[in-house]
């Protein structure tokens, strides 16, 4: 056990786990505990959290609205890079954790706290994401991760502890899976989803209707971009958080954004996750479409080759790292001309690009046309091909 802990800032959701952690910290270390809850668009009632935290023993409560910062400074930078982990995961949880941990550390500084704590388990990715951020900001901070210390290793043990200390426990049966939600996505894992052969139950989904039940008529939308960032939907200028929420609603009612994957966790195990990312799915496709007419080929190919590395950095918790800063600066430099409008069709789970236009377009009808043209001499292609074939011809001659 760590000694001389006097004041802790706890990342607090108000659920069973963090409520028990709040009381456990006080009981185990005899310390003062300040709770911090972040509103990042999880659509949960936050007003009750202060009363619950105080009733459980919190000395002070912070509840901060971080929705705009989350989308502007974490989601949009990742989408400027078209970031995607293992080909499918749009990093919804991974992008939220560094923001929460950063604000938690800011509060620790304001309150002169010597310790921070979180409710992540010792098996998952979140413990890494929280703690790498803590230590990147303050290398000397004390960290308490109760799931790696206590002997409350089952939900029954947690509920018994809660009842013993007068902490309200859920009166309804727990959903047979765990969830994490923010403005970018909602995730489901564990419980009935641990069998990768088992299909997710339809009543599990929260943000989207089944594609089978989506409207029979397609919905057409237009998204405008400036320097790689979306700025309006259907000619309506929106703040980052409002824009993503608008796309979530549009995607959700058309059954877009469901993903079921088995992913590789940083800690070494495989994990089955089901995700709903309706707005993010639309946004990534639209961004790639506007890039297709505004970005140089070689620049795009180099950037695309770095997407797996960039996504892995985020997934593994290294948001506040030198390599992340370097990659983000490089990626942002590619977005200077990524401006224009994309038109998309949303229909029964699919998102299809119908058109794209930009004042910065480097697509030229004059060069690409199959009709008569005066800007391209087709005979020039013969020398181009022969020069590129030279090494292949030499290799074959040597074989003979």
C-alpha positions in Angstrom: 0.0 0.0 0.0 1.2 3.5 -0.8 1.8 5.6 2.3 1.3 9.3 3.1 -1.6 9.8 0.8 -3.5 12.9 1.9 -5.7 14.0 -0.9 -6.9 12.1 -4.0 -8.7 13.2 -7.1 -10.9 10.3 -8.3 -12.3 9.9 -11.8 -15.9 9.3 -10.8 -18.9 8.1 -12.8 -21.3 7.5 -9.9 -21.7 3.8 -10.8 -21.2 1.0 -8.4 -17.4 0.6 -9.1 -16.4 4.2 -8.6 -18.8 4.7 -5.7 -17.2 1.7 -3.9 -13.7 3.1 -4.8 -14.6 6.5 -3.3 -15.4 4.9 0.1 -12.6 2.3 -0.2 -10.0 5.1 -0.7 -11.2 6.9 2.4 -11.3 3.8 4.5 -8.0 2.4 3.3 -5.9 5.5 3.2 -7.7 7.8 5.6 -7.5 10.5 2.9 -9.6 13.3 1.5 -11.2 12.4 -1.8 -12.3 14.9 -4.5 -14.4 13.4 -7.3 -14.3 14.5 -10.9 -16.9 13.7 -13.5 -16.6 14.6 -17.2 -19.6 15.3 -19.4 -18.3 14.1 -22.8 -21.8 13.4 -24.3 -22.6 10.1 -22.5 -26.2 11.3 -22.2 -26.4 10.2 -18.6 -28.0 12.3 -15.9 -25.1 14.2 -14.2 -27.1 16.4 -11.8 -27.4 13.7 -9.1 -23.7 12.9 -9.0 -22.8 15.7 -6.6 -25.3 14.6 -4.0 -24.3 11.0 -4.4 -20.6 11.7 -4.2 -21.0 13.9 -1.1 -23.2 11.3 0.6 -20.5 8.7 -0.1 -17.8 10.8 1.5 -16.4 13.1 -1.2 -14.9 16.3 0.2 -15.5 18.2 -3.0 -17.1 17.5 -6.4 -16.1 18.6 -9.9 -18.5 18.1 -12.8 -17.2 19.6 -16.1 -18.7 19.9 -19.5 -16.0 18.8 -21.9 -18.1 18.0 -24.9 -16.8 20.7 -27.2 -13.2 20.2 -26.2 -13.5 16.5 -26.7 -14.7 16.8 -30.3 -12.6 19.8 -31.3 -9.3 18.8 -29.8 -9.4 15.0 -29.8 -12.0 13.6 -32.3 -11.4 16.1 -35.1 -7.6 15.7 -35.0 -8.0 11.9 -35.3 -10.4 12.3 -38.1 -8.1 14.6 -40.0 -5.8 11.6 -40.0 -8.6 9.1 -41.0 -7.5 7.2 -37.9 -8.9 3.7 -37.5 -7.6 0.8 -35.4 -7.2 -2.6 -37.0 -9.4 -1.6 -39.9 -12.6 -1.1 -38.1 -12.5 0.7 -34.7 -12.9 4.5 -34.7 -11.3 4.9 -31.3 -14.2 6.3 -29.4 -13.1 5.3 -25.9 -9.4 5.7 -26.7 -9.8 9.4 -27.6 -11.8 10.2 -24.5 -9.4 8.9 -21.9 -6.5 11.3 -22.3 -8.9 14.3 -22.1 -10.5 13.0 -18.9 -7.1 12.2 -17.4 -5.7 15.6 -18.4 -8.5 17.5 -16.7 -8.2 15.2 -13.7 -4.6 16.2 -13.4 -5.5 19.9 -13.7 -7.9 19.5 -10.8 -5.2 17.8 -8.8 -3.0 20.8 -9.4 -5.8 23.2 -8.4 -6.5 21.3 -5.2 -2.9 20.5 -4.3 -3.8 16.8 -4.4 -0.9 14.3 -4.1 -2.7 11.3 -5.7 -5.1 10.5 -8.5 -7.2 7.4 -8.9 -9.4 5.7 -11.5 -11.8 2.7 -11.8 -10.2 0.8 -14.7 -9.5 -2.8 -14.2 -6.1 -4.5 -14.4 -7.0 -6.3 -17.6 -8.0 -3.5 -19.9 -6.6 -0.7 -22.0 -8.0 2.2 -19.9 -5.6 1.7 -17.0 -2.8 2.3 -19.4 -4.5 5.3 -21.1 -5.2 7.0 -17.8 -1.8 6.4 -16.2 0.3 7.3 -19.2 -1.4 10.6 -19.3 -1.0 11.2 -15.5 2.7 10.5 -15.7 3.3 12.5 -18.9 1.9 15.5 -17.1 3.4 14.9 -13.6 6.1 12.2 -13.4 5.9 12.2 -9.6 2.2 11.8 -9.1 0.9 9.0 -6.9 -1.5 6.7 -8.6 -4.0 4.4 -6.9 -5.7 1.7 -9.1 -8.0 -0.1 -6.7 -8.7 -3.0 -9.0 -5.0 -3.9 -8.8 -4.9 -3.6 -5.0 -8.1 -4.7 -3.3 -9.6 -8.1 -2.8 -13.1 -7.1 -4.1 -12.8 -9.2 -7.2 -16.4 -9.8 -8.0 -19.6 -7.8 -8.5 -21.1 -9.6 -5.5 -18.2 -8.5 -3.3 -18.6 -4.9 -4.6 -22.3 -4.9 -3.8 -21.7 -6.4 -0.3 -19.2 -3.6 0.4 -21.6 -1.0 -0.9 -24.5 -2.3 1.3 -22.2 -2.4 4.3 -21.3 1.3 3.9 -24.7 2.5 2.9 -23.9 3.1 -0.7 -27.0 2.7 -3.0 -26.7 -0.4 -5.2 -28.5 -1.1 -8.4 -32.0 -2.5 -7.9 -32.4 -3.8 -11.4 -30.4 -6.6 -13.0 -27.2 -5.5 -14.6 -27.0 -5.6 -18.3 -25.1 -8.8 -19.4 -22.3 -6.6 -20.9 -20.5 -3.4 -20.0 -20.8 -0.2 -21.9 -18.9 3.1 -22.5 -20.5 6.0 -24.2 -19.5 9.5 -25.4 -20.3 11.8 -28.3 -18.3 9.7 -30.7 -19.6 6.2 -29.9 -21.0 3.6 -27.5 -19.1 0.4 -26.9 -20.3 -3.0 -25.6 -18.1 -5.8 -24.3 -17.9 -8.6 -21.7 -20.7 -10.8 -20.5 -22.7 -12.3 -23.2 -20.4 -10.9 -25.8 -17.4 -12.8 -24.6 -18.3 -15.6 -27.0 -17.2 -14.4 -30.4 -19.6 -16.8 -32.1 -22.6 -15.3 -30.3 -24.6 -12.6 -32.1 -25.2 -9.4 -30.3 -28.9 -9.1 -29.2 -30.8 -6.5 -31.2 -32.2 -4.8 -28.1 -28.6 -4.0 -27.0 -28.1 -1.3 -29.5 -28.6 2.3 -28.4 -27.6 4.8 -31.1 -28.9 3.1 -34.2 -31.9 1.3 -35.6 -31.4 -2.0 -37.3 -30.6 -1.5 -41.0 -33.6 -3.8 -41.6 -35.9 -1.3 -39.9 -34.3 1.9 -41.3 -36.4 4.1 -43.6 -37.1 2.8 -47.1 -36.2 6.1 -48.6 -32.5 7.3 -48.7 -31.5 10.4 -46.8 -29.2 12.8 -48.6 -26.9 15.1 -46.6 -24.0 17.5 -47.4 -21.0 18.1 -45.1 -18.7 21.1 -45.6 -15.0 21.0 -44.6 -12.5 23.7 -43.9 -8.8 22.7 -43.6 -9.8 19.1 -42.9 -12.4 19.9 -40.2 -16.2 19.6 -40.8 -17.9 22.9 -40.2 -21.5 22.5 -41.4 -24.2 20.0 -42.3 -26.7 20.9 -45.0 -25.3 24.5 -45.0 -26.0 24.9 -41.3 -22.8 26.0 -39.4 -22.4 24.0 -36.2 -20.0 23.8 -33.3 -17.9 20.6 -33.2 -20.1 18.9 -30.6 -23.3 19.9 -32.2 -22.1 18.8 -35.6 -21.1 15.3 -34.4 -24.4 15.0 -32.6 -26.3 15.9 -35.8 -24.4 13.3 -37.7 -25.0 10.7 -35.0 -28.8 11.3 -35.3 -28.7 11.0 -39.1 -26.6 7.9 -39.0 -28.5 6.3 -36.2 -31.9 6.6 -37.9 -30.5 5.0 -41.0 -28.8 2.1 -39.2 -25.2 3.3 -39.9 -22.1 2.7 -37.8 -22.4 -0.8 -36.2 -19.2 -2.8 -35.9 -18.5 -6.1 -34.3 -14.8 -6.9 -34.0 -12.2 -9.0 -32.0 -9.4 -6.6 -31.3 -5.9 -6.9 -29.9 -5.6 -5.1 -26.6 -2.3 -3.4 -25.7 -1.9 -5.6 -22.6 -1.7 -8.7 -24.8 -5.1 -10.3 -24.9 -7.8 -10.3 -27.6 -11.2 -8.8 -26.8 -14.5 -8.9 -28.6 -16.1 -5.4 -28.8 -19.3 -4.2 -30.4 -19.5 -0.5 -31.3 -22.0 2.0 -32.6 -20.3 5.0 -34.2 -22.9 6.5 -36.6 -21.7 10.0 -36.9 -18.0 9.0 -37.0 -18.6 6.5 -39.8 -20.2 9.2 -41.9 -17.6 11.8 -41.1 -14.6 9.5 -42.0 -16.1 8.6 -45.3 -16.9 12.3 -46.1 -13.4 13.4 -45.1 -11.7 10.8 -47.3 -13.9 11.9 -50.2 -12.9 15.6 -49.9 -9.3 14.6 -49.6 -9.6 12.6 -52.8 -9.9 15.7 -54.9 -7.7 18.1 -52.8 -4.7 16.1 -51.6 -1.5 15.3 -53.6 -1.1 11.7 -54.4 2.3 11.1 -52.7 1.4 13.1 -49.7 -1.8 11.0 -49.3 0.1 7.7 -49.7 2.7 8.7 -47.1 0.0 9.8 -44.7 -2.1 6.7 -45.3 0.9 4.5 -44.6 1.1 6.1 -41.1 -2.5 5.6 -40.2 -2.0 2.2 -38.4 0.9 3.6 -36.4 -1.1 6.8 -35.5 -4.2 4.8 -34.5 -2.0 2.4 -32.4 -0.5 5.4 -30.6 -4.0 6.6 -29.6 -5.3 3.1 -28.8 -2.3 2.3 -26.6 -2.6 5.5 -24.6 0.3 7.6 -25.9 -1.7 10.7 -26.8 0.7 13.0 -24.8 3.9 11.6 -26.4 6.6 13.1 -28.6 5.7 10.7 -31.5 2.0 11.8 -31.3 3.0 15.5 -31.5 5.2 14.8 -34.4 2.6 12.8 -36.3 -0.2 15.3 -35.6 1.9 18.2 -36.9 2.7 16.3 -40.0 -0.9 15.3 -40.6 -2.3 18.7 -40.0 0.2 20.1 -42.5 -1.6 17.9 -45.1 -4.9 19.5 -44.5 -4.3 23.1 -45.7 -6.3 22.6 -48.9 -8.8 20.0 -47.6 -11.8 22.2 -47.9 -15.1 21.7 -49.9 -18.4 20.0 -49.8 -19.3 16.3 -49.9 -22.8 14.9 -50.7 -23.7 11.5 -49.2 -26.5 9.0 -49.3 -27.5 7.3 -46.1 -29.6 4.2 -46.6 -30.2 1.1 -44.5 -26.8 0.8 -42.9 -24.8 2.1 -45.8 -23.1 5.5 -46.4 -22.3 6.2 -50.0 -20.6 9.3 -51.5 -22.6 10.9 -54.2 -20.4 13.9 -55.0 -17.6 16.1 -53.9 -16.5 19.6 -54.9 -13.9 22.1 -53.8 -12.3 25.4 -54.8 -9.0 23.7 -54.0 -9.6 20.7 -56.2 -6.6 19.3 -58.1 -8.9 17.0 -60.1 -8.9 18.1 -63.7 -11.5 17.1 -66.2 -9.2 18.2 -69.0 -6.6 15.7 -68.0 -8.9 12.8 -66.9 -11.3 12.9 -69.8 -11.7 10.0 -72.2 -12.8 12.4 -74.9 -10.5 14.4 -77.2 -8.0 16.5 -75.3 -5.0 18.7 -76.0 -3.2 18.6 -72.6 -2.0 15.0 -72.6 0.0 13.2 -75.3 -0.9 9.5 -75.0 2.2 8.5 -76.9 4.3 9.8 -74.0 3.0 6.9 -71.9 5.2 4.5 -74.0 8.5 5.9 -72.7 7.1 6.1 -69.2 6.2 2.4 -69.3 9.5 1.3 -70.8 11.5 3.1 -68.2 9.5 1.6 -65.4 9.8 -1.8 -66.9 13.6 -1.6 -67.3 14.5 -3.3 -64.0 11.9 -6.1 -64.7 13.4 -6.7 -68.1 16.9 -6.8 -66.8 15.9 -9.3 -64.1 14.3 -11.6 -66.6 17.3 -11.3 -68.9 19.6 -12.3 -66.0 17.4 -15.3 -65.3 17.8 -16.5 -68.8 
